[in-house]
Amino acid sequence: MKTYDWIVVGGGITGAALGYELAKRGLQVLLLEQHTNLQGASRHSYGGLAYWSGATPLTRQLAKEGIDRHGHLSAELEADTQLRELTLLLTIDPESDPQIVAQEYQKFAIAPQLLTPEETHAQEPLINPHAISGALQLPHGHINPLLTTLAYTKAMERLGGTVHYEQVLSLISRREEHISGVSTAQADYHASGVVVCAGGLSRSLLKAAGFSVPLYFTHAESIEIPPVDFTFQSIVMPANLQRSKMESLASAKTQDQLWEGEHYELAPPIMDAGMIQFQDQSLRLGQISRVLSDPHASIDPATSEAEIRHRIKEIFPSLADLSGTWNHCLVTFCRDYLPLVGSIPEANGLYIFSGFSNPLVFIPALAQRFAAYLSSNSGNSSNSSNSSNSGNDDDIIQQLSPSRFMK
């Protein structure tokens, strides 16, 4: 029976990035993902890198480290992540005062430029200028999240890491409160440590093992449009994102008991009308977000798709009737909009790397930091002696530990 140094549960971009960084340190890594073709948020993400959005010293540092790391990934992973710089247009609805909305964005690391409806229309002629009172313009990074995830996975395998496409059913306890591996339908796998990177399914997997974590999720729905014969220069999203308000309501401490049930809706669904075009000219339109406590809740695709198209038609009249495919995935978040990175309290050998509200820009640098932290804490400090981010005293990792919610 082979025992690994680390088992990483979940093969999306969080798990793939962390698996790669651990393997790069000479550790034996097993990455477990249930789908041979990814189905989660890494597959259906918009791919945006909001490096401008740091509003605190911590998030500004994470954003800077993240975008710097992205700049080296394609060469390091020997695959094109399709990193590029785009313009982000944050549309302002007609009922809102553009000056007030612009003022709310002054807290971020990069302040936006306020555009009139006519200037917005000039930037993107397919935007309906009569549906907005203006827009905020910001620099914005972009990658192909699926290609980036696959690049991380292949690079990890080249370093000796192992990937199995199996669903993790449970955690294995060698003795009380010590996790020594995981079970799938095919086999039991053992390791010195287990890191859960399963996105929206992380909560239910840990709950089944008896561990409660302050990790929440929304059901996100979008429409994928095959390649078109016209080109956008911008990512378009609403400036008044309703999702943050919904997440705040759903993750309030008073709601925690409802999250333990299976059939609760913790907040009304919201629609944030947005659009991104990938380098292959395909489009992604969305998105509806629902806060349902059951990660496997049934959602009517026809009704959801009709609602997305109705709202998109207001902003982009010519896009609403394009043929496309409705998609659904889980998107995780935490109460304070920071991820959970660290050990699960009262569970030796069990860690989590999940809950990213600004995932794609943060993950590469944090995966590097967390791998250094894990290798140092597992007695492999000789593998990480050349890293300034290694060791028990990484202040960033300490700030993101799940234990912060127990204070």
LOKE-978439 format. One record per residue (C-alpha): residue number from 1; x, y, z. Coordinates in Angstrom, 3 decimals. Layout:
N
ZAKOL   num          x          y          z
ZAKOL   NUM          X          Y          Z
...
This chain:
407
ZAKOL   num          x          y          z
ZAKOL     1      0.000      0.000      0.000
ZAKOL     2      1.499      3.303     -1.102
ZAKOL     3      1.364      6.202      1.332
ZAKOL     4      1.604      9.730     -0.063
ZAKOL     5      2.920     12.852      1.582
ZAKOL     6     -0.228     14.745      0.613
ZAKOL     7     -3.648     13.911     -0.777
ZAKOL     8     -5.387     16.848     -2.451
ZAKOL     9     -9.156     16.431     -2.780
ZAKOL    10    -10.548     18.313     -5.777
ZAKOL    11     -8.975     18.862     -9.182
ZAKOL    12    -10.228     22.368     -9.935
ZAKOL    13     -7.789     25.241    -10.083
ZAKOL    14     -7.324     25.368     -6.281
ZAKOL    15     -6.434     21.689     -6.002
ZAKOL    16     -4.386     21.616     -9.203
ZAKOL    17     -2.362     24.685     -8.217
ZAKOL    18     -1.692     23.384     -4.713
ZAKOL    19     -0.864     19.880     -5.975
ZAKOL    20      1.651     21.353     -8.404
ZAKOL    21      3.299     23.543     -5.765
ZAKOL    22      3.603     20.592     -3.366
ZAKOL    23      5.056     18.339     -6.073
ZAKOL    24      7.508     21.097     -6.987
ZAKOL    25      8.880     20.773     -3.457
ZAKOL    26      9.677     17.098     -3.980
ZAKOL    27      6.637     15.770     -2.115
ZAKOL    28      4.603     12.733     -3.177
ZAKOL    29      1.166     14.082     -4.118
ZAKOL    30     -2.089     12.343     -5.039
ZAKOL    31     -4.734     14.564     -6.638
ZAKOL    32     -8.268     13.138     -6.576
ZAKOL    33    -10.959     14.581     -8.877
ZAKOL    34    -14.307     12.920     -9.541
ZAKOL    35    -14.783     14.195    -13.125
ZAKOL    36    -12.458     13.436    -16.036
ZAKOL    37    -13.947     16.545    -17.668
ZAKOL    38    -14.118     19.295    -15.051
ZAKOL    39    -17.666     20.363    -14.182
ZAKOL    40    -17.219     22.954    -11.428
ZAKOL    41    -16.378     26.628    -11.109
ZAKOL    42    -12.980     26.211    -12.795
ZAKOL    43    -14.808     25.080    -15.923
ZAKOL    44    -17.550     27.723    -15.897
ZAKOL    45    -15.702     30.729    -14.454
ZAKOL    46    -15.521     34.059    -16.283
ZAKOL    47    -11.733     33.890    -15.892
ZAKOL    48    -11.325     37.442    -14.581
ZAKOL    49     -8.323     38.604    -12.563
ZAKOL    50     -9.508     41.544    -10.463
ZAKOL    51     -6.054     42.628     -9.349
ZAKOL    52     -7.358     46.184     -8.894
ZAKOL    53     -9.839     45.197     -6.190
ZAKOL    54     -7.694     45.029     -3.068
ZAKOL    55     -9.336     47.171     -0.406
ZAKOL    56     -7.153     46.252      2.604
ZAKOL    57     -3.389     45.821      3.018
ZAKOL    58     -3.896     42.031      3.007
ZAKOL    59     -6.012     41.829     -0.155
ZAKOL    60     -3.823     44.363     -1.953
ZAKOL    61     -0.757     42.270     -1.202
ZAKOL    62     -2.513     39.073     -2.313
ZAKOL    63     -3.674     40.711     -5.541
ZAKOL    64     -0.196     42.027     -6.342
ZAKOL    65      1.481     38.703     -5.599
ZAKOL    66     -1.209     36.922     -7.606
ZAKOL    67     -0.987     38.967    -10.787
ZAKOL    68      2.812     38.831    -10.636
ZAKOL    69      2.636     35.030    -10.343
ZAKOL    70      0.250     34.826    -13.303
ZAKOL    71      2.827     36.621    -15.404
ZAKOL    72      5.229     33.668    -15.094
ZAKOL    73      2.794     30.744    -15.187
ZAKOL    74      2.651     30.035    -18.924
ZAKOL    75      6.421     29.695    -19.170
ZAKOL    76      6.710     27.740    -15.935
ZAKOL    77      3.852     25.330    -16.685
ZAKOL    78      4.866     24.984    -20.351
ZAKOL    79      1.322     25.773    -21.494
ZAKOL    80     -0.533     28.912    -22.526
ZAKOL    81     -2.898     30.132    -19.793
ZAKOL    82     -4.096     32.822    -22.248
ZAKOL    83     -3.186     35.609    -19.832
ZAKOL    84     -4.125     39.018    -21.241
ZAKOL    85     -5.100     42.501    -20.146
ZAKOL    86     -8.656     43.634    -20.857
ZAKOL    87    -10.830     46.576    -19.950
ZAKOL    88    -13.488     45.956    -17.329
ZAKOL    89    -16.702     47.936    -17.774
ZAKOL    90    -18.906     48.025    -14.694
ZAKOL    91    -22.306     49.195    -15.873
ZAKOL    92    -24.398     51.438    -13.632
ZAKOL    93    -28.156     50.960    -13.687
ZAKOL    94    -30.393     53.921    -14.628
ZAKOL    95    -31.746     54.318    -11.085
ZAKOL    96    -28.302     54.857     -9.542
ZAKOL    97    -26.277     58.069     -9.343
ZAKOL    98    -23.006     57.418    -11.243
ZAKOL    99    -21.028     59.799     -9.020
ZAKOL   100    -22.113     57.977     -5.860
ZAKOL   101    -21.317     54.574     -7.349
ZAKOL   102    -17.894     55.807     -8.486
ZAKOL   103    -17.185     57.106     -4.995
ZAKOL   104    -17.860     53.651     -3.535
ZAKOL   105    -15.039     52.270     -5.688
ZAKOL   106    -12.433     54.727     -4.409
ZAKOL   107    -11.482     52.273     -1.637
ZAKOL   108     -9.866     49.872     -4.094
ZAKOL   109     -6.202     49.759     -5.071
ZAKOL   110     -6.946     51.225     -8.505
ZAKOL   111     -9.616     53.887     -8.836
ZAKOL   112    -11.949     53.577    -11.840
ZAKOL   113    -12.633     56.064    -14.589
ZAKOL   114    -16.290     57.117    -14.819
ZAKOL   115    -17.763     56.948    -18.334
ZAKOL   116    -21.001     58.418    -19.634
ZAKOL   117    -23.475     56.106    -21.420
ZAKOL   118    -22.246     57.495    -24.742
ZAKOL   119    -18.596     56.858    -23.867
ZAKOL   120    -19.485     53.348    -22.737
ZAKOL   121    -21.302     52.705    -26.013
ZAKOL   122    -18.269     53.970    -27.930
ZAKOL   123    -16.079     51.504    -26.011
ZAKOL   124    -18.461     48.605    -26.690
ZAKOL   125    -20.973     49.416    -29.456
ZAKOL   126    -23.224     46.441    -28.618
ZAKOL   127    -24.027     47.898    -25.189
ZAKOL   128    -27.406     49.617    -25.061
ZAKOL   129    -26.622     53.138    -23.760
ZAKOL   130    -30.271     53.668    -22.778
ZAKOL   131    -30.102     50.797    -20.260
ZAKOL   132    -27.366     52.402    -18.145
ZAKOL   133    -26.556     55.714    -16.493
ZAKOL   134    -22.841     55.223    -17.050
ZAKOL   135    -20.046     52.767    -16.391
ZAKOL   136    -16.809     52.441    -14.445
ZAKOL   137    -13.715     51.528    -16.445
ZAKOL   138    -10.848     49.560    -14.904
ZAKOL   139     -7.874     47.467    -16.041
ZAKOL   140     -8.600     43.777    -15.628
ZAKOL   141     -6.620     40.611    -16.176
ZAKOL   142     -8.033     37.515    -17.808
ZAKOL   143     -7.068     33.864    -18.257
ZAKOL   144     -8.713     30.734    -19.552
ZAKOL   145     -9.424     29.016    -16.200
ZAKOL   146     -9.904     25.545    -17.685
ZAKOL   147     -6.648     25.645    -19.647
ZAKOL   148     -4.824     27.012    -16.592
ZAKOL   149     -6.169     24.208    -14.414
ZAKOL   150     -5.156     21.566    -16.949
ZAKOL   151     -1.701     23.158    -17.243
ZAKOL   152     -1.208     22.941    -13.483
ZAKOL   153     -2.335     19.295    -13.479
ZAKOL   154     -0.034     18.245    -16.311
ZAKOL   155      2.900     20.084    -14.734
ZAKOL   156      2.251     18.296    -11.437
ZAKOL   157      2.273     14.931    -13.217
ZAKOL   158      5.586     15.763    -14.907
ZAKOL   159      7.016     16.333    -11.427
ZAKOL   160      5.900     12.867    -10.307
ZAKOL   161      2.454     13.701     -8.938
ZAKOL   162     -0.431     11.254     -9.412
ZAKOL   163     -3.968     12.009    -10.577
ZAKOL   164     -6.891      9.624    -10.060
ZAKOL   165    -10.389     10.413    -11.308
ZAKOL   166    -12.395      9.064     -8.398
ZAKOL   167    -14.982     10.581     -6.076
ZAKOL   168    -13.893     10.876     -2.459
ZAKOL   169    -16.623      9.340     -0.318
ZAKOL   170    -15.177      9.756      3.171
ZAKOL   171    -12.125     10.587      5.242
ZAKOL   172    -10.135      7.901      7.047
ZAKOL   173     -9.302      8.342     10.735
ZAKOL   174     -6.263      6.411     11.931
ZAKOL   175     -7.195      7.305     15.432
ZAKOL   176     -9.573      9.790     16.993
ZAKOL   177     -9.261     13.261     15.431
ZAKOL   178     -6.348     12.245     13.180
ZAKOL   179     -7.069     12.044      9.461
ZAKOL   180     -4.776      9.628      7.644
ZAKOL   181     -6.371      9.329      4.223
ZAKOL   182     -9.529      9.117      2.137
ZAKOL   183    -11.835      6.450      0.741
ZAKOL   184    -13.242      6.234     -2.776
ZAKOL   185    -15.374      3.508     -4.337
ZAKOL   186    -12.191      2.075     -5.835
ZAKOL   187     -9.705      2.165     -2.967
ZAKOL   188     -8.466      3.640      0.289
ZAKOL   189     -5.575      6.082     -0.004
ZAKOL   190     -3.292      7.086      2.846
ZAKOL   191     -1.134     10.155      3.401
ZAKOL   192      0.582     12.237      6.032
ZAKOL   193     -1.902     15.021      5.316
ZAKOL   194     -5.143     15.645      3.428
ZAKOL   195     -6.099     19.007      1.918
ZAKOL   196     -9.720     19.566      0.902
ZAKOL   197     -9.985     21.749     -2.217
ZAKOL   198    -13.416     20.573     -3.317
ZAKOL   199    -15.057     23.973     -3.718
ZAKOL   200    -18.769     23.935     -2.928
ZAKOL   201    -18.641     20.249     -1.990
ZAKOL   202    -15.995     20.847      0.691
ZAKOL   203    -18.593     21.700      3.323
ZAKOL   204    -20.620     18.503      2.880
ZAKOL   205    -17.521     16.282      2.736
ZAKOL   206    -16.191     17.736      5.982
ZAKOL   207    -19.626     17.676      7.588
ZAKOL   208    -19.926     13.932      6.877
ZAKOL   209    -16.625     13.462      8.741
ZAKOL   210    -17.912     15.427     11.723
ZAKOL   211    -16.185     18.747     11.049
ZAKOL   212    -18.072     22.021     10.702
ZAKOL   213    -16.441     24.845      8.755
ZAKOL   214    -17.721     28.397      8.050
ZAKOL   215    -17.729     27.776      4.306
ZAKOL   216    -20.736     28.633      2.154
ZAKOL   217    -21.673     28.381     -1.506
ZAKOL   218    -23.993     29.702     -4.164
ZAKOL   219    -25.432     27.913     -7.168
ZAKOL   220    -24.170     29.977    -10.115
ZAKOL   221    -25.855     29.731    -13.516
ZAKOL   222    -24.654     31.050    -16.858
ZAKOL   223    -25.026     30.510    -20.613
ZAKOL   224    -22.098     29.526    -22.815
ZAKOL   225    -22.299     30.785    -26.408
ZAKOL   226    -20.176     29.104    -29.120
ZAKOL   227    -17.632     31.265    -30.999
ZAKOL   228    -19.136     34.294    -32.749
ZAKOL   229    -17.833     36.424    -35.620
ZAKOL   230    -17.527     39.689    -33.699
ZAKOL   231    -15.090     40.762    -30.994
ZAKOL   232    -15.493     42.529    -27.650
ZAKOL   233    -12.671     44.512    -26.090
ZAKOL   234    -14.043     44.420    -22.544
ZAKOL   235    -15.449     42.297    -19.775
ZAKOL   236    -18.829     43.719    -18.780
ZAKOL   237    -20.298     43.341    -15.284
ZAKOL   238    -22.713     45.416    -13.192
ZAKOL   239    -21.160     47.929    -10.803
ZAKOL   240    -23.877     47.288     -8.211
ZAKOL   241    -23.123     43.624     -7.660
ZAKOL   242    -26.038     42.136     -5.785
ZAKOL   243    -24.157     38.934     -5.073
ZAKOL   244    -22.045     40.424     -2.273
ZAKOL   245    -25.170     41.571     -0.421
ZAKOL   246    -26.782     38.179     -0.866
ZAKOL   247    -23.668     36.383      0.406
ZAKOL   248    -23.519     38.650      3.447
ZAKOL   249    -27.128     37.814      4.309
ZAKOL   250    -26.719     34.089      3.701
ZAKOL   251    -23.528     33.710      5.750
ZAKOL   252    -24.704     35.593      8.850
ZAKOL   253    -24.110     33.607     12.027
ZAKOL   254    -27.849     33.426     12.602
ZAKOL   255    -28.158     31.395      9.385
ZAKOL   256    -25.638     28.701     10.300
ZAKOL   257    -28.268     26.300     11.600
ZAKOL   258    -30.119     26.452      8.283
ZAKOL   259    -26.948     25.473      6.443
ZAKOL   260    -27.024     22.200      8.357
ZAKOL   261    -30.330     21.345      6.659
ZAKOL   262    -30.766     20.163      3.094
ZAKOL   263    -33.670     22.085      1.628
ZAKOL   264    -33.320     25.720      2.651
ZAKOL   265    -33.087     28.843      0.540
ZAKOL   266    -31.117     31.280      2.667
ZAKOL   267    -31.659     34.399      0.545
ZAKOL   268    -33.629     35.339     -2.566
ZAKOL   269    -31.846     34.592     -5.858
ZAKOL   270    -30.174     37.469     -7.691
ZAKOL   271    -29.165     38.220    -11.267
ZAKOL   272    -25.949     40.064    -12.160
ZAKOL   273    -26.030     40.676    -15.927
ZAKOL   274    -22.522     40.289    -17.324
ZAKOL   275    -20.547     39.066    -20.339
ZAKOL   276    -17.048     37.832    -21.163
ZAKOL   277    -15.582     36.724    -24.481
ZAKOL   278    -12.746     34.184    -24.487
ZAKOL   279     -9.892     34.140    -26.967
ZAKOL   280    -11.638     31.506    -29.095
ZAKOL   281    -14.475     34.063    -29.561
ZAKOL   282    -16.933     32.117    -27.375
ZAKOL   283    -19.057     34.074    -24.907
ZAKOL   284    -20.236     33.496    -21.370
ZAKOL   285    -23.391     35.286    -20.248
ZAKOL   286    -24.757     35.387    -16.731
ZAKOL   287    -25.229     35.025    -14.013
ZAKOL   288    -27.963     33.955    -11.629
ZAKOL   289    -26.844     33.117     -8.096
ZAKOL   290    -28.935     31.100     -5.636
ZAKOL   291    -28.157     30.287     -2.025
ZAKOL   292    -29.521     26.790     -1.480
ZAKOL   293    -28.218     24.669      1.390
ZAKOL   294    -28.314     21.493     -0.706
ZAKOL   295    -25.290     21.359     -3.055
ZAKOL   296    -27.233     18.929     -5.243
ZAKOL   297    -30.448     20.966     -5.359
ZAKOL   298    -32.496     20.644     -8.532
ZAKOL   299    -32.746     23.827    -10.653
ZAKOL   300    -34.949     24.242    -13.706
ZAKOL   301    -32.592     25.054    -16.621
ZAKOL   302    -35.299     26.418    -18.921
ZAKOL   303    -36.611     28.938    -16.403
ZAKOL   304    -33.103     30.060    -15.434
ZAKOL   305    -31.933     30.418    -19.014
ZAKOL   306    -34.995     32.490    -19.893
ZAKOL   307    -34.296     34.834    -16.959
ZAKOL   308    -30.636     35.276    -17.930
ZAKOL   309    -31.570     36.030    -21.537
ZAKOL   310    -34.253     38.501    -20.457
ZAKOL   311    -31.806     40.483    -18.331
ZAKOL   312    -28.955     40.286    -20.847
ZAKOL   313    -31.290     41.659    -23.518
ZAKOL   314    -31.552     44.933    -21.608
ZAKOL   315    -27.786     45.520    -21.802
ZAKOL   316    -26.896     43.573    -24.957
ZAKOL   317    -30.014     43.327    -27.172
ZAKOL   318    -28.157     41.489    -29.953
ZAKOL   319    -26.804     38.741    -27.663
ZAKOL   320    -29.972     37.547    -25.981
ZAKOL   321    -31.129     35.213    -28.755
ZAKOL   322    -27.790     33.594    -29.617
ZAKOL   323    -27.838     29.823    -29.298
ZAKOL   324    -26.022     28.538    -26.243
ZAKOL   325    -25.843     26.061    -23.379
ZAKOL   326    -27.044     26.680    -19.819
ZAKOL   327    -24.448     25.769    -17.173
ZAKOL   328    -24.536     25.418    -13.413
ZAKOL   329    -21.796     25.146    -10.794
ZAKOL   330    -21.129     25.864     -7.120
ZAKOL   331    -19.151     28.938     -6.050
ZAKOL   332    -17.768     29.072     -2.514
ZAKOL   333    -17.355     32.064     -0.230
ZAKOL   334    -16.697     32.952      3.408
ZAKOL   335    -18.337     35.393      5.758
ZAKOL   336    -15.445     37.870      5.599
ZAKOL   337    -14.758     37.371      1.848
ZAKOL   338    -11.356     35.842      2.571
ZAKOL   339    -10.575     32.172      1.828
ZAKOL   340    -10.092     29.361      4.318
ZAKOL   341     -6.435     28.336      4.156
ZAKOL   342     -5.000     26.152      6.892
ZAKOL   343     -5.698     23.317      9.278
ZAKOL   344     -9.196     22.297     10.312
ZAKOL   345     -9.516     22.953     14.051
ZAKOL   346     -9.453     19.771     16.155
ZAKOL   347     -8.497     17.618     13.164
ZAKOL   348     -4.859     16.564     12.953
ZAKOL   349     -3.660     16.026      9.409
ZAKOL   350     -6.665     17.732      7.775
ZAKOL   351     -6.447     21.058      5.929
ZAKOL   352     -8.580     23.219      3.680
ZAKOL   353     -7.836     25.477      0.708
ZAKOL   354    -11.186     26.869     -0.416
ZAKOL   355    -13.707     29.697     -0.159
ZAKOL   356    -12.121     32.209     -2.542
ZAKOL   357    -14.313     35.220     -3.332
ZAKOL   358    -11.649     36.584     -5.711
ZAKOL   359    -10.200     33.214     -6.654
ZAKOL   360     -8.271     33.356     -9.882
ZAKOL   361     -6.053     36.295     -8.984
ZAKOL   362     -5.322     34.998     -5.454
ZAKOL   363     -4.877     31.254     -5.989
ZAKOL   364     -1.459     30.970     -7.723
ZAKOL   365      0.468     32.974     -5.133
ZAKOL   366     -1.456     31.548     -2.188
ZAKOL   367     -0.934     27.997     -3.434
ZAKOL   368      2.792     28.707     -3.494
ZAKOL   369      2.693     30.130      0.028
ZAKOL   370      0.506     27.338      1.390
ZAKOL   371      2.673     24.605     -0.130
ZAKOL   372      5.706     26.157      1.567
ZAKOL   373      3.779     26.295      4.830
ZAKOL   374      2.613     22.683      4.561
ZAKOL   375      6.016     21.295      3.618
ZAKOL   376      7.633     23.130      6.507
ZAKOL   377      5.014     21.997      8.990
ZAKOL   378      5.190     18.385      7.804
ZAKOL   379      8.870     18.180      8.565
ZAKOL   380     10.042     18.785      5.020
ZAKOL   381     11.616     22.153      5.635
ZAKOL   382     14.737     21.066      3.744
ZAKOL   383     12.629     21.152      0.596
ZAKOL   384     11.603     24.751      1.178
ZAKOL   385     14.695     26.404      2.639
ZAKOL   386     15.113     28.621     -0.426
ZAKOL   387     11.657     30.196     -0.163
ZAKOL   388     11.060     33.440      1.670
ZAKOL   389      7.424     32.404      2.145
ZAKOL   390      8.100     29.101      3.895
ZAKOL   391      7.747     28.192      7.515
ZAKOL   392      5.352     28.280     10.391
ZAKOL   393      5.500     32.046     10.657
ZAKOL   394      3.836     32.935      7.342
ZAKOL   395      1.650     35.791      8.512
ZAKOL   396     -0.599     35.599      5.441
ZAKOL   397     -1.480     31.941      6.049
ZAKOL   398     -2.056     32.618      9.723
ZAKOL   399     -4.544     35.365      8.883
ZAKOL   400     -6.493     33.050      6.578
ZAKOL   401     -6.669     30.110      8.986
ZAKOL   402    -10.167     28.713      9.708
ZAKOL   403     -9.411     29.277     13.396
ZAKOL   404    -10.001     33.033     12.873
ZAKOL   405    -13.726     32.347     13.145
ZAKOL   406    -13.272     30.775     16.571
ZAKOL   407    -11.869     33.912     18.205
